[in-house]
Amino acid sequence: MLIYGYLDVGRNGRMSDLGIWNRCTLKSHLDAHTLNIPAPKVIPTLNEEFPYVIVGDEIFPLSKNLMIPYSKQQLQYRDDRRIFNYR
């Protein structure tokens, strides 16, 4: 398992989280496909191909290689989604 960290600091306090993300070099590389993310792999037990993803929090926009948890509104009465977010 590959685990990398990324930190972007020093932005103006008036900027929103999404505004910071939109100006972040990680987003630029993700959008330009220059992060050398491995090609999707088949999960043997499901026989389906899944992409490698970066896990963010709910302020990030969902995309092909950026996974986010379900929002608090989407968790109501859904144990499967609560379990997904927990894991």
PyMOL Python script that loads the backbone (N, CA, C, O; Angstrom):
from pymol import cmd

cmd.read_pdbstr("""\
ATOM      1  N   MET A   1       0.842  -1.167   0.000  1.00  0.00           N
ATOM      2  CA  MET A   1       0.000   0.000   0.000  1.00  0.00           C
ATOM      3  C   MET A   1       0.889   1.232   0.000  1.00  0.00           C
ATOM      4  O   MET A   1       1.819   1.346   0.799  1.00  0.00           O
ATOM      5  N   LEU A   2       0.593   2.145  -0.901  1.00  0.00           N
ATOM      6  CA  LEU A   2       1.324   3.405  -0.957  1.00  0.00           C
ATOM      7  C   LEU A   2       0.550   4.475  -0.207  1.00  0.00           C
ATOM      8  O   LEU A   2      -0.646   4.659  -0.436  1.00  0.00           O
ATOM      9  N   ILE A   3       1.219   5.169   0.674  1.00  0.00           N
ATOM     10  CA  ILE A   3       0.592   6.263   1.400  1.00  0.00           C
ATOM     11  C   ILE A   3       1.511   7.466   1.292  1.00  0.00           C
ATOM     12  O   ILE A   3       2.683   7.409   1.664  1.00  0.00           O
ATOM     13  N   TYR A   4       0.965   8.544   0.780  1.00  0.00           N
ATOM     14  CA  TYR A   4       1.716   9.776   0.651  1.00  0.00           C
ATOM     15  C   TYR A   4       0.985  10.877   1.394  1.00  0.00           C
ATOM     16  O   TYR A   4      -0.224  10.789   1.611  1.00  0.00           O
ATOM     17  N   GLY A   5       1.700  11.893   1.776  1.00  0.00           N
ATOM     18  CA  GLY A   5       1.079  13.038   2.421  1.00  0.00           C
ATOM     19  C   GLY A   5       1.289  14.281   1.576  1.00  0.00           C
ATOM     20  O   GLY A   5       2.236  14.361   0.793  1.00  0.00           O
ATOM     21  N   TYR A   6       0.403  15.242   1.740  1.00  0.00           N
ATOM     22  CA  TYR A   6       0.503  16.502   1.016  1.00  0.00           C
ATOM     23  C   TYR A   6      -0.015  17.583   1.939  1.00  0.00           C
ATOM     24  O   TYR A   6      -1.044  17.412   2.593  1.00  0.00           O
ATOM     25  N   LEU A   7       0.695  18.692   1.992  1.00  0.00           N
ATOM     26  CA  LEU A   7       0.309  19.785   2.867  1.00  0.00           C
ATOM     27  C   LEU A   7       0.455  21.092   2.112  1.00  0.00           C
ATOM     28  O   LEU A   7       1.493  21.347   1.502  1.00  0.00           O
ATOM     29  N   ASP A   8      -0.564  21.910   2.149  1.00  0.00           N
ATOM     30  CA  ASP A   8      -0.542  23.224   1.510  1.00  0.00           C
ATOM     31  C   ASP A   8      -0.902  24.238   2.586  1.00  0.00           C
ATOM     32  O   ASP A   8      -2.035  24.253   3.065  1.00  0.00           O
ATOM     33  N   VAL A   9       0.039  25.077   2.969  1.00  0.00           N
ATOM     34  CA  VAL A   9      -0.190  26.044   4.050  1.00  0.00           C
ATOM     35  C   VAL A   9       0.092  27.468   3.576  1.00  0.00           C
ATOM     36  O   VAL A   9       0.701  27.684   2.528  1.00  0.00           O
ATOM     37  N   GLY A  10      -0.364  28.428   4.370  1.00  0.00           N
ATOM     38  CA  GLY A  10      -0.029  29.812   4.107  1.00  0.00           C
ATOM     39  C   GLY A  10      -1.045  30.565   3.279  1.00  0.00           C
ATOM     40  O   GLY A  10      -0.700  31.586   2.683  1.00  0.00           O
ATOM     41  N   ARG A  11      -2.270  30.112   3.217  1.00  0.00           N
ATOM     42  CA  ARG A  11      -3.298  30.825   2.459  1.00  0.00           C
ATOM     43  C   ARG A  11      -3.969  31.867   3.337  1.00  0.00           C
ATOM     44  O   ARG A  11      -3.927  31.803   4.566  1.00  0.00           O
ATOM     45  N   ASN A  12      -4.585  32.822   2.670  1.00  0.00           N
ATOM     46  CA  ASN A  12      -5.296  33.894   3.341  1.00  0.00           C
ATOM     47  C   ASN A  12      -6.485  33.326   4.111  1.00  0.00           C
ATOM     48  O   ASN A  12      -7.198  32.464   3.597  1.00  0.00           O
ATOM     49  N   GLY A  13      -6.705  33.794   5.326  1.00  0.00           N
ATOM     50  CA  GLY A  13      -7.792  33.303   6.163  1.00  0.00           C
ATOM     51  C   GLY A  13      -9.173  33.581   5.614  1.00  0.00           C
ATOM     52  O   GLY A  13     -10.137  32.934   6.023  1.00  0.00           O
ATOM     53  N   ARG A  14      -9.295  34.527   4.698  1.00  0.00           N
ATOM     54  CA  ARG A  14     -10.598  34.840   4.105  1.00  0.00           C
ATOM     55  C   ARG A  14     -11.001  33.844   3.031  1.00  0.00           C
ATOM     56  O   ARG A  14     -12.170  33.792   2.648  1.00  0.00           O
ATOM     57  N   MET A  15     -10.064  33.060   2.542  1.00  0.00           N
ATOM     58  CA  MET A  15     -10.374  32.114   1.455  1.00  0.00           C
ATOM     59  C   MET A  15     -11.156  30.920   1.994  1.00  0.00           C
ATOM     60  O   MET A  15     -10.879  30.416   3.082  1.00  0.00           O
ATOM     61  N   SER A  16     -12.126  30.485   1.220  1.00  0.00           N
ATOM     62  CA  SER A  16     -12.882  29.281   1.584  1.00  0.00           C
ATOM     63  C   SER A  16     -12.026  28.049   1.319  1.00  0.00           C
ATOM     64  O   SER A  16     -11.030  28.112   0.598  1.00  0.00           O
ATOM     65  N   ASP A  17     -12.425  26.941   1.905  1.00  0.00           N
ATOM     66  CA  ASP A  17     -11.703  25.689   1.669  1.00  0.00           C
ATOM     67  C   ASP A  17     -11.712  25.329   0.187  1.00  0.00           C
ATOM     68  O   ASP A  17     -10.701  24.883  -0.355  1.00  0.00           O
ATOM     69  N   LEU A  18     -12.850  25.524  -0.460  1.00  0.00           N
ATOM     70  CA  LEU A  18     -12.939  25.202  -1.877  1.00  0.00           C
ATOM     71  C   LEU A  18     -12.081  26.151  -2.714  1.00  0.00           C
ATOM     72  O   LEU A  18     -11.489  25.740  -3.712  1.00  0.00           O
ATOM     73  N   GLY A  19     -12.015  27.413  -2.310  1.00  0.00           N
ATOM     74  CA  GLY A  19     -11.152  28.369  -2.992  1.00  0.00           C
ATOM     75  C   GLY A  19      -9.686  27.984  -2.885  1.00  0.00           C
ATOM     76  O   GLY A  19      -8.929  28.111  -3.847  1.00  0.00           O
ATOM     77  N   ILE A  20      -9.294  27.514  -1.716  1.00  0.00           N
ATOM     78  CA  ILE A  20      -7.919  27.041  -1.521  1.00  0.00           C
ATOM     79  C   ILE A  20      -7.665  25.815  -2.396  1.00  0.00           C
ATOM     80  O   ILE A  20      -6.623  25.724  -3.046  1.00  0.00           O
ATOM     81  N   TRP A  21      -8.616  24.868  -2.417  1.00  0.00           N
ATOM     82  CA  TRP A  21      -8.469  23.666  -3.240  1.00  0.00           C
ATOM     83  C   TRP A  21      -8.314  24.030  -4.715  1.00  0.00           C
ATOM     84  O   TRP A  21      -7.489  23.445  -5.416  1.00  0.00           O
ATOM     85  N   ASN A  22      -9.097  24.986  -5.184  1.00  0.00           N
ATOM     86  CA  ASN A  22      -9.043  25.369  -6.596  1.00  0.00           C
ATOM     87  C   ASN A  22      -7.712  26.000  -6.987  1.00  0.00           C
ATOM     88  O   ASN A  22      -7.375  26.030  -8.171  1.00  0.00           O
ATOM     89  N   ARG A  23      -6.947  26.504  -6.017  1.00  0.00           N
ATOM     90  CA  ARG A  23      -5.636  27.112  -6.293  1.00  0.00           C
ATOM     91  C   ARG A  23      -4.474  26.197  -5.867  1.00  0.00           C
ATOM     92  O   ARG A  23      -3.312  26.596  -5.929  1.00  0.00           O
ATOM     93  N   CYS A  24      -4.788  25.012  -5.450  1.00  0.00           N
ATOM     94  CA  CYS A  24      -3.795  24.080  -4.908  1.00  0.00           C
ATOM     95  C   CYS A  24      -3.039  23.357  -6.036  1.00  0.00           C
ATOM     96  O   CYS A  24      -3.633  22.981  -7.047  1.00  0.00           O
ATOM     97  N   THR A  25      -1.743  23.170  -5.852  1.00  0.00           N
ATOM     98  CA  THR A  25      -0.953  22.463  -6.871  1.00  0.00           C
ATOM     99  C   THR A  25      -1.346  20.993  -6.976  1.00  0.00           C
ATOM    100  O   THR A  25      -1.228  20.398  -8.047  1.00  0.00           O
ATOM    101  N   LEU A  26      -1.810  20.405  -5.883  1.00  0.00           N
ATOM    102  CA  LEU A  26      -2.260  19.014  -5.944  1.00  0.00           C
ATOM    103  C   LEU A  26      -3.449  18.889  -6.899  1.00  0.00           C
ATOM    104  O   LEU A  26      -3.499  17.956  -7.699  1.00  0.00           O
ATOM    105  N   LYS A  27      -4.401  19.812  -6.825  1.00  0.00           N
ATOM    106  CA  LYS A  27      -5.543  19.795  -7.741  1.00  0.00           C
ATOM    107  C   LYS A  27      -5.075  19.976  -9.180  1.00  0.00           C
ATOM    108  O   LYS A  27      -5.563  19.297 -10.084  1.00  0.00           O
ATOM    109  N   SER A  28      -4.139  20.881  -9.391  1.00  0.00           N
ATOM    110  CA  SER A  28      -3.622  21.105 -10.747  1.00  0.00           C
ATOM    111  C   SER A  28      -3.029  19.826 -11.323  1.00  0.00           C
ATOM    112  O   SER A  28      -3.288  19.484 -12.477  1.00  0.00           O
ATOM    113  N   HIS A  29      -2.238  19.122 -10.526  1.00  0.00           N
ATOM    114  CA  HIS A  29      -1.632  17.870 -10.992  1.00  0.00           C
ATOM    115  C   HIS A  29      -2.678  16.775 -11.176  1.00  0.00           C
ATOM    116  O   HIS A  29      -2.591  15.978 -12.111  1.00  0.00           O
ATOM    117  N   LEU A  30      -3.660  16.738 -10.291  1.00  0.00           N
ATOM    118  CA  LEU A  30      -4.725  15.746 -10.407  1.00  0.00           C
ATOM    119  C   LEU A  30      -5.518  15.970 -11.697  1.00  0.00           C
ATOM    120  O   LEU A  30      -5.809  15.020 -12.424  1.00  0.00           O
ATOM    121  N   ASP A  31      -5.861  17.216 -11.975  1.00  0.00           N
ATOM    122  CA  ASP A  31      -6.603  17.551 -13.192  1.00  0.00           C
ATOM    123  C   ASP A  31      -5.788  17.294 -14.459  1.00  0.00           C
ATOM    124  O   ASP A  31      -6.340  16.899 -15.485  1.00  0.00           O
ATOM    125  N   ALA A  32      -4.475  17.519 -14.387  1.00  0.00           N
ATOM    126  CA  ALA A  32      -3.605  17.338 -15.560  1.00  0.00           C
ATOM    127  C   ALA A  32      -3.107  15.899 -15.713  1.00  0.00           C
ATOM    128  O   ALA A  32      -2.386  15.586 -16.660  1.00  0.00           O
ATOM    129  N   HIS A  33      -3.491  15.032 -14.786  1.00  0.00           N
ATOM    130  CA  HIS A  33      -3.081  13.615 -14.815  1.00  0.00           C
ATOM    131  C   HIS A  33      -1.555  13.469 -14.780  1.00  0.00           C
ATOM    132  O   HIS A  33      -0.986  12.647 -15.499  1.00  0.00           O
ATOM    133  N   THR A  34      -0.903  14.274 -13.938  1.00  0.00           N
ATOM    134  CA  THR A  34       0.557  14.221 -13.844  1.00  0.00           C
ATOM    135  C   THR A  34       1.029  13.705 -12.484  1.00  0.00           C
ATOM    136  O   THR A  34       2.168  13.961 -12.092  1.00  0.00           O
ATOM    137  N   LEU A  35       0.176  12.988 -11.764  1.00  0.00           N
ATOM    138  CA  LEU A  35       0.546  12.465 -10.443  1.00  0.00           C
ATOM    139  C   LEU A  35       1.064  11.033 -10.499  1.00  0.00           C
ATOM    140  O   LEU A  35       1.443  10.472  -9.470  1.00  0.00           O
ATOM    141  N   ASN A  36       1.084  10.448 -11.666  1.00  0.00           N
ATOM    142  CA  ASN A  36       1.519   9.052 -11.822  1.00  0.00           C
ATOM    143  C   ASN A  36       0.702   8.096 -10.955  1.00  0.00           C
ATOM    144  O   ASN A  36       1.242   7.170 -10.352  1.00  0.00           O
ATOM    145  N   ILE A  37      -0.599   8.336 -10.904  1.00  0.00           N
ATOM    146  CA  ILE A  37      -1.495   7.430 -10.187  1.00  0.00           C
ATOM    147  C   ILE A  37      -1.580   6.144 -11.001  1.00  0.00           C
ATOM    148  O   ILE A  37      -1.783   6.202 -12.214  1.00  0.00           O
ATOM    149  N   PRO A  38      -1.431   4.989 -10.364  1.00  0.00           N
ATOM    150  CA  PRO A  38      -1.501   3.725 -11.113  1.00  0.00           C
ATOM    151  C   PRO A  38      -2.835   3.563 -11.830  1.00  0.00           C
ATOM    152  O   PRO A  38      -3.848   4.137 -11.428  1.00  0.00           O
ATOM    153  N   ALA A  39      -2.816   2.788 -12.876  1.00  0.00           N
ATOM    154  CA  ALA A  39      -4.037   2.480 -13.622  1.00  0.00           C
ATOM    155  C   ALA A  39      -4.998   1.699 -12.731  1.00  0.00           C
ATOM    156  O   ALA A  39      -4.564   1.025 -11.796  1.00  0.00           O
ATOM    157  N   PRO A  40      -6.286   1.783 -13.008  1.00  0.00           N
ATOM    158  CA  PRO A  40      -7.262   1.017 -12.219  1.00  0.00           C
ATOM    159  C   PRO A  40      -6.914  -0.466 -12.210  1.00  0.00           C
ATOM    160  O   PRO A  40      -6.365  -0.993 -13.178  1.00  0.00           O
ATOM    161  N   LYS A  41      -7.236  -1.126 -11.117  1.00  0.00           N
ATOM    162  CA  LYS A  41      -6.969  -2.567 -10.963  1.00  0.00           C
ATOM    163  C   LYS A  41      -8.271  -3.314 -10.720  1.00  0.00           C
ATOM    164  O   LYS A  41      -9.240  -2.758 -10.203  1.00  0.00           O
ATOM    165  N   VAL A  42      -8.271  -4.571 -11.100  1.00  0.00           N
ATOM    166  CA  VAL A  42      -9.431  -5.430 -10.868  1.00  0.00           C
ATOM    167  C   VAL A  42      -9.387  -5.928  -9.426  1.00  0.00           C
ATOM    168  O   VAL A  42      -8.360  -6.421  -8.960  1.00  0.00           O
ATOM    169  N   ILE A  43     -10.509  -5.792  -8.730  1.00  0.00           N
ATOM    170  CA  ILE A  43     -10.633  -6.356  -7.387  1.00  0.00           C
ATOM    171  C   ILE A  43     -11.119  -7.786  -7.568  1.00  0.00           C
ATOM    172  O   ILE A  43     -12.231  -8.007  -8.048  1.00  0.00           O
ATOM    173  N   PRO A  44     -10.293  -8.760  -7.187  1.00  0.00           N
ATOM    174  CA  PRO A  44     -10.591 -10.165  -7.499  1.00  0.00           C
ATOM    175  C   PRO A  44     -11.953 -10.653  -7.019  1.00  0.00           C
ATOM    176  O   PRO A  44     -12.648 -11.357  -7.753  1.00  0.00           O
ATOM    177  N   THR A  45     -12.339 -10.296  -5.816  1.00  0.00           N
ATOM    178  CA  THR A  45     -13.605 -10.823  -5.295  1.00  0.00           C
ATOM    179  C   THR A  45     -14.825 -10.238  -5.993  1.00  0.00           C
ATOM    180  O   THR A  45     -15.904 -10.828  -5.947  1.00  0.00           O
ATOM    181  N   LEU A  46     -14.668  -9.086  -6.638  1.00  0.00           N
ATOM    182  CA  LEU A  46     -15.788  -8.441  -7.325  1.00  0.00           C
ATOM    183  C   LEU A  46     -15.690  -8.534  -8.839  1.00  0.00           C
ATOM    184  O   LEU A  46     -16.675  -8.311  -9.542  1.00  0.00           O
ATOM    185  N   ASN A  47     -14.504  -8.864  -9.343  1.00  0.00           N
ATOM    186  CA  ASN A  47     -14.253  -8.896 -10.783  1.00  0.00           C
ATOM    187  C   ASN A  47     -14.618  -7.577 -11.450  1.00  0.00           C
ATOM    188  O   ASN A  47     -15.121  -7.554 -12.574  1.00  0.00           O
ATOM    189  N   GLU A  48     -14.361  -6.489 -10.750  1.00  0.00           N
ATOM    190  CA  GLU A  48     -14.601  -5.156 -11.288  1.00  0.00           C
ATOM    191  C   GLU A  48     -13.337  -4.334 -11.154  1.00  0.00           C
ATOM    192  O   GLU A  48     -12.552  -4.518 -10.223  1.00  0.00           O
ATOM    193  N   GLU A  49     -13.153  -3.434 -12.089  1.00  0.00           N
ATOM    194  CA  GLU A  49     -11.988  -2.557 -12.084  1.00  0.00           C
ATOM    195  C   GLU A  49     -12.294  -1.301 -11.268  1.00  0.00           C
ATOM    196  O   GLU A  49     -13.333  -0.666 -11.448  1.00  0.00           O
ATOM    197  N   PHE A  50     -11.374  -0.957 -10.371  1.00  0.00           N
ATOM    198  CA  PHE A  50     -11.542   0.236  -9.546  1.00  0.00           C
ATOM    199  C   PHE A  50     -10.301   1.107  -9.637  1.00  0.00           C
ATOM    200  O   PHE A  50      -9.181   0.599  -9.674  1.00  0.00           O
ATOM    201  N   PRO A  51     -10.503   2.438  -9.674  1.00  0.00           N
ATOM    202  CA  PRO A  51      -9.356   3.344  -9.741  1.00  0.00           C
ATOM    203  C   PRO A  51      -8.726   3.550  -8.370  1.00  0.00           C
ATOM    204  O   PRO A  51      -9.380   3.362  -7.344  1.00  0.00           O
ATOM    205  N   TYR A  52      -7.459   3.937  -8.359  1.00  0.00           N
ATOM    206  CA  TYR A  52      -6.821   4.385  -7.137  1.00  0.00           C
ATOM    207  C   TYR A  52      -7.361   5.779  -6.846  1.00  0.00           C
ATOM    208  O   TYR A  52      -7.613   6.559  -7.764  1.00  0.00           O
ATOM    209  N   VAL A  53      -7.536   6.087  -5.570  1.00  0.00           N
ATOM    210  CA  VAL A  53      -8.133   7.371  -5.217  1.00  0.00           C
ATOM    211  C   VAL A  53      -7.367   8.056  -4.089  1.00  0.00           C
ATOM    212  O   VAL A  53      -6.640   7.425  -3.321  1.00  0.00           O
ATOM    213  N   ILE A  54      -7.556   9.362  -4.023  1.00  0.00           N
ATOM    214  CA  ILE A  54      -7.117  10.168  -2.889  1.00  0.00           C
ATOM    215  C   ILE A  54      -8.367  10.377  -2.049  1.00  0.00           C
ATOM    216  O   ILE A  54      -9.436  10.653  -2.593  1.00  0.00           O
ATOM    217  N   VAL A  55      -8.252  10.251  -0.750  1.00  0.00           N
ATOM    218  CA  VAL A  55      -9.396  10.421   0.130  1.00  0.00           C
ATOM    219  C   VAL A  55      -9.347  11.806   0.745  1.00  0.00           C
ATOM    220  O   VAL A  55      -8.362  12.176   1.384  1.00  0.00           O
ATOM    221  N   GLY A  56     -10.417  12.574   0.549  1.00  0.00           N
ATOM    222  CA  GLY A  56     -10.519  13.916   1.102  1.00  0.00           C
ATOM    223  C   GLY A  56     -11.706  14.011   2.038  1.00  0.00           C
ATOM    224  O   GLY A  56     -12.373  13.011   2.304  1.00  0.00           O
ATOM    225  N   ASP A  57     -11.973  15.209   2.540  1.00  0.00           N
ATOM    226  CA  ASP A  57     -13.167  15.366   3.360  1.00  0.00           C
ATOM    227  C   ASP A  57     -14.279  15.968   2.517  1.00  0.00           C
ATOM    228  O   ASP A  57     -14.108  16.179   1.317  1.00  0.00           O
ATOM    229  N   GLU A  58     -15.408  16.243   3.137  1.00  0.00           N
ATOM    230  CA  GLU A  58     -16.598  16.589   2.359  1.00  0.00           C
ATOM    231  C   GLU A  58     -16.554  17.947   1.677  1.00  0.00           C
ATOM    232  O   GLU A  58     -17.465  18.258   0.909  1.00  0.00           O
ATOM    233  N   ILE A  59     -15.542  18.772   1.919  1.00  0.00           N
ATOM    234  CA  ILE A  59     -15.468  20.056   1.212  1.00  0.00           C
ATOM    235  C   ILE A  59     -14.949  19.882  -0.209  1.00  0.00           C
ATOM    236  O   ILE A  59     -15.134  20.768  -1.042  1.00  0.00           O
ATOM    237  N   PHE A  60     -14.311  18.773  -0.496  1.00  0.00           N
ATOM    238  CA  PHE A  60     -13.739  18.547  -1.817  1.00  0.00           C
ATOM    239  C   PHE A  60     -14.811  18.084  -2.797  1.00  0.00           C
ATOM    240  O   PHE A  60     -15.780  17.437  -2.399  1.00  0.00           O
ATOM    241  N   PRO A  61     -14.642  18.415  -4.077  1.00  0.00           N
ATOM    242  CA  PRO A  61     -15.582  17.898  -5.076  1.00  0.00           C
ATOM    243  C   PRO A  61     -15.231  16.460  -5.439  1.00  0.00           C
ATOM    244  O   PRO A  61     -14.055  16.129  -5.589  1.00  0.00           O
ATOM    245  N   LEU A  62     -16.209  15.630  -5.577  1.00  0.00           N
ATOM    246  CA  LEU A  62     -16.010  14.245  -5.966  1.00  0.00           C
ATOM    247  C   LEU A  62     -15.503  14.196  -7.403  1.00  0.00           C
ATOM    248  O   LEU A  62     -16.023  14.900  -8.269  1.00  0.00           O
ATOM    249  N   SER A  63     -14.486  13.365  -7.662  1.00  0.00           N
ATOM    250  CA  SER A  63     -13.984  13.195  -9.020  1.00  0.00           C
ATOM    251  C   SER A  63     -13.461  11.771  -9.184  1.00  0.00           C
ATOM    252  O   SER A  63     -13.521  10.971  -8.250  1.00  0.00           O
ATOM    253  N   LYS A  64     -12.954  11.462 -10.360  1.00  0.00           N
ATOM    254  CA  LYS A  64     -12.508  10.098 -10.662  1.00  0.00           C
ATOM    255  C   LYS A  64     -11.471   9.598  -9.659  1.00  0.00           C
ATOM    256  O   LYS A  64     -11.544   8.447  -9.229  1.00  0.00           O
ATOM    257  N   ASN A  65     -10.518  10.429  -9.282  1.00  0.00           N
ATOM    258  CA  ASN A  65      -9.464   9.996  -8.371  1.00  0.00           C
ATOM    259  C   ASN A  65      -9.516  10.693  -7.019  1.00  0.00           C
ATOM    260  O   ASN A  65      -8.531  10.673  -6.281  1.00  0.00           O
ATOM    261  N   LEU A  66     -10.642  11.307  -6.681  1.00  0.00           N
ATOM    262  CA  LEU A  66     -10.801  11.958  -5.380  1.00  0.00           C
ATOM    263  C   LEU A  66     -12.093  11.466  -4.750  1.00  0.00           C
ATOM    264  O   LEU A  66     -13.187  11.787  -5.215  1.00  0.00           O
ATOM    265  N   MET A  67     -11.955  10.686  -3.688  1.00  0.00           N
ATOM    266  CA  MET A  67     -13.107  10.113  -3.000  1.00  0.00           C
ATOM    267  C   MET A  67     -13.396  10.943  -1.759  1.00  0.00           C
ATOM    268  O   MET A  67     -12.480  11.367  -1.054  1.00  0.00           O
ATOM    269  N   ILE A  68     -14.678  11.171  -1.502  1.00  0.00           N
ATOM    270  CA  ILE A  68     -15.079  11.929  -0.316  1.00  0.00           C
ATOM    271  C   ILE A  68     -16.122  11.134   0.457  1.00  0.00           C
ATOM    272  O   ILE A  68     -16.788  10.270  -0.113  1.00  0.00           O
ATOM    273  N   PRO A  69     -16.270  11.415   1.748  1.00  0.00           N
ATOM    274  CA  PRO A  69     -17.289  10.711   2.528  1.00  0.00           C
ATOM    275  C   PRO A  69     -18.679  11.226   2.182  1.00  0.00           C
ATOM    276  O   PRO A  69     -18.831  12.282   1.567  1.00  0.00           O
ATOM    277  N   TYR A  70     -19.683  10.467   2.586  1.00  0.00           N
ATOM    278  CA  TYR A  70     -21.055  10.954   2.460  1.00  0.00           C
ATOM    279  C   TYR A  70     -21.233  12.135   3.409  1.00  0.00           C
ATOM    280  O   TYR A  70     -20.677  12.147   4.507  1.00  0.00           O
ATOM    281  N   SER A  71     -22.013  13.130   2.979  1.00  0.00           N
ATOM    282  CA  SER A  71     -22.273  14.285   3.841  1.00  0.00           C
ATOM    283  C   SER A  71     -23.192  13.869   4.985  1.00  0.00           C
ATOM    284  O   SER A  71     -23.824  12.813   4.939  1.00  0.00           O
ATOM    285  N   LYS A  72     -23.256  14.705   5.996  1.00  0.00           N
ATOM    286  CA  LYS A  72     -24.101  14.404   7.158  1.00  0.00           C
ATOM    287  C   LYS A  72     -25.561  14.230   6.753  1.00  0.00           C
ATOM    288  O   LYS A  72     -26.268  13.396   7.319  1.00  0.00           O
ATOM    289  N   GLN A  73     -26.015  15.015   5.773  1.00  0.00           N
ATOM    290  CA  GLN A  73     -27.409  14.891   5.323  1.00  0.00           C
ATOM    291  C   GLN A  73     -27.661  13.534   4.661  1.00  0.00           C
ATOM    292  O   GLN A  73     -28.763  12.995   4.757  1.00  0.00           O
ATOM    293  N   GLN A  74     -26.658  12.987   3.998  1.00  0.00           N
ATOM    294  CA  GLN A  74     -26.820  11.711   3.300  1.00  0.00           C
ATOM    295  C   GLN A  74     -26.705  10.511   4.228  1.00  0.00           C
ATOM    296  O   GLN A  74     -26.956   9.385   3.801  1.00  0.00           O
ATOM    297  N   LEU A  75     -26.332  10.722   5.486  1.00  0.00           N
ATOM    298  CA  LEU A  75     -26.137   9.618   6.413  1.00  0.00           C
ATOM    299  C   LEU A  75     -27.406   9.220   7.152  1.00  0.00           C
ATOM    300  O   LEU A  75     -27.465   8.138   7.737  1.00  0.00           O
ATOM    301  N   GLN A  76     -28.414  10.070   7.134  1.00  0.00           N
ATOM    302  CA  GLN A  76     -29.622   9.780   7.900  1.00  0.00           C
ATOM    303  C   GLN A  76     -30.247   8.460   7.468  1.00  0.00           C
ATOM    304  O   GLN A  76     -30.523   8.233   6.291  1.00  0.00           O
ATOM    305  N   TYR A  77     -30.458   7.608   8.447  1.00  0.00           N
ATOM    306  CA  TYR A  77     -31.141   6.322   8.253  1.00  0.00           C
ATOM    307  C   TYR A  77     -30.425   5.388   7.279  1.00  0.00           C
ATOM    308  O   TYR A  77     -31.049   4.491   6.711  1.00  0.00           O
ATOM    309  N   ARG A  78     -29.123   5.590   7.083  1.00  0.00           N
ATOM    310  CA  ARG A  78     -28.384   4.731   6.159  1.00  0.00           C
ATOM    311  C   ARG A  78     -27.153   4.171   6.865  1.00  0.00           C
ATOM    312  O   ARG A  78     -26.095   4.801   6.861  1.00  0.00           O
ATOM    313  N   ASP A  79     -27.284   3.004   7.464  1.00  0.00           N
ATOM    314  CA  ASP A  79     -26.157   2.390   8.170  1.00  0.00           C
ATOM    315  C   ASP A  79     -25.009   2.058   7.231  1.00  0.00           C
ATOM    316  O   ASP A  79     -23.847   2.159   7.624  1.00  0.00           O
ATOM    317  N   ASP A  80     -25.315   1.656   5.977  1.00  0.00           N
ATOM    318  CA  ASP A  80     -24.248   1.308   5.039  1.00  0.00           C
ATOM    319  C   ASP A  80     -23.357   2.509   4.748  1.00  0.00           C
ATOM    320  O   ASP A  80     -22.145   2.360   4.595  1.00  0.00           O
ATOM    321  N   ARG A  81     -23.948   3.696   4.672  1.00  0.00           N
ATOM    322  CA  ARG A  81     -23.163   4.906   4.420  1.00  0.00           C
ATOM    323  C   ARG A  81     -22.363   5.318   5.659  1.00  0.00           C
ATOM    324  O   ARG A  81     -21.231   5.787   5.537  1.00  0.00           O
ATOM    325  N   ARG A  82     -22.939   5.149   6.835  1.00  0.00           N
ATOM    326  CA  ARG A  82     -22.199   5.449   8.064  1.00  0.00           C
ATOM    327  C   ARG A  82     -20.978   4.535   8.186  1.00  0.00           C
ATOM    328  O   ARG A  82     -19.899   4.982   8.575  1.00  0.00           O
ATOM    329  N   ILE A  83     -21.151   3.270   7.856  1.00  0.00           N
ATOM    330  CA  ILE A  83     -20.051   2.298   7.905  1.00  0.00           C
ATOM    331  C   ILE A  83     -18.982   2.676   6.880  1.00  0.00           C
ATOM    332  O   ILE A  83     -17.790   2.612   7.179  1.00  0.00           O
ATOM    333  N   PHE A  84     -19.401   3.071   5.669  1.00  0.00           N
ATOM    334  CA  PHE A  84     -18.457   3.504   4.640  1.00  0.00           C
ATOM    335  C   PHE A  84     -17.621   4.661   5.143  1.00  0.00           C
ATOM    336  O   PHE A  84     -16.396   4.632   5.026  1.00  0.00           O
ATOM    337  N   ASN A  85     -18.267   5.693   5.708  1.00  0.00           N
ATOM    338  CA  ASN A  85     -17.527   6.854   6.207  1.00  0.00           C
ATOM    339  C   ASN A  85     -16.583   6.470   7.336  1.00  0.00           C
ATOM    340  O   ASN A  85     -15.466   6.982   7.406  1.00  0.00           O
ATOM    341  N   TYR A  86     -17.008   5.586   8.208  1.00  0.00           N
ATOM    342  CA  TYR A  86     -16.174   5.149   9.329  1.00  0.00           C
ATOM    343  C   TYR A  86     -14.907   4.467   8.828  1.00  0.00           C
ATOM    344  O   TYR A  86     -13.817   4.710   9.345  1.00  0.00           O
ATOM    345  N   ARG A  87     -15.054   3.621   7.830  1.00  0.00           N
ATOM    346  CA  ARG A  87     -13.910   2.870   7.314  1.00  0.00           C
ATOM    347  C   ARG A  87     -13.010   3.744   6.499  1.00  0.00           C
ATOM    348  O   ARG A  87     -11.994   3.276   5.986  1.00  0.00           O
TER     349      ARG A  87
END
""", "prot")
cmd.dss("prot")
cmd.show_as("cartoon", "prot")
cmd.util.cbc("prot")
cmd.orient("prot")
